[in-house]
Amino acid sequence: MNETIDLTPSAAARVAAIAAKQAKPAILRLSVEGGGCSGFQYKFGLADTVEADDSVATRDGVRLIVDSVSLDLVQGAAVDYVESLGGSAFKVTNPNAASGCGCGSSFSV
């Protein structure tokens, strides 16, 4: 397990299920983009390959990858998959975020 980012067992299971349905490798890319209600927003997507500058966390055969630019903003973070009455989504617990927003998909540092 890479110490810079983490993938919870529930998130790994969800990525594996989505990847299997789409016949893609079980690789989830987390990136950070400018925008959102708090300044930065998280972006998730399945990836086909791991790039040379990616940091990789592996759990149960599933890989979470983060590019070197985004890693500065999510170092030490954990990606979880949460199901609630309001819906289900990937959630980032980010120790670098000074504040977040109600939707949970954007943050500021």
PyMOL commands that set and color helices and strands:
alter all, ss='L'
color gray80, all
select helices_A, chain A and resi 9-21+68-74
alter helices_A, ss='H'
color red, helices_A
select strands_A, chain A and resi 5-7+27-34+40-46+55-59+62-66+77-84+87-93+99-100+106-108
alter strands_A, ss='S'
color yellow, strands_A
deselect
rebuild
show_as cartoon
